[in-house]
Amino acid sequence: MRIGIVNDSAIAVECLRRILEASNEHEVSWVARSGYEALQCCTEDRPDLILMDIVMPGINGIEATSQIMERCPCPILIVTTSVDSRSGMVLEALRAGAIDVVKTPSFDLDAGGVDAQRLLRKIDNIEKLIGEDDQNRPTMPHSSPPRSPDTHMVTSRGIVVIGSSTGGPQALAEILSFFPVSLSWPLIVVQHDEARHIPPLV
């Protein structure tokens, strides 16, 4: 995959670059040091995937994700130094359109190895999700907007069950906005995600 890196830390950029180049499956298309640069780079050369940091000067990763998804949609994986302490910001980025999140790998041999493999697995999963093809660069699928539930068909008993996985928070926000506040049926949401991301989502 052709991958863009958005991070204001030279150390993090170099670490990500080494991991991607060592995989022999991915190449770095460009590097942006801010959200503003990322928007410019993505507009001029849209990659297959963007590795986006959250905390950056000027336009942060959340706003950059939102603007990129609006102007030049591209799969975005949030890569941040601390997923736990920034869970609120991570959720905002997912709502803005990011697909997933992973911890920034370090140069420490042990931790870096584990984190590097986790990063590459995330990238592989996203590659499968978007149906990456060597001959035709994928575009993000656009589904029809969810229809408002037909209240005329509501019976006295029922239950609403929604299941979602990668990219779920954004889709959930859209779908749930169509449900009436007065919905009398029980609503069950199953979100496939790491346990630490669930409390902020709730």
ABEGO torsion letter per residue (X at the ends): XBBBBBBABAAAAAAAAAAAAAAGABBBABBBABAAAAAAAAAABBBABBBBBABBBEBBAAAAAAAAAAABBBBBBBBBABAAAAAAAAAAAAAAGBABBBBBBBABAAAAAAAAAAAAAAAAAAAAAAGBBAABBBBBBBBBBBBBBBAAABBABEBBBBBBBBGAAAAAAAAAAABBAABABBBBBBBBBBAAAAAAAX
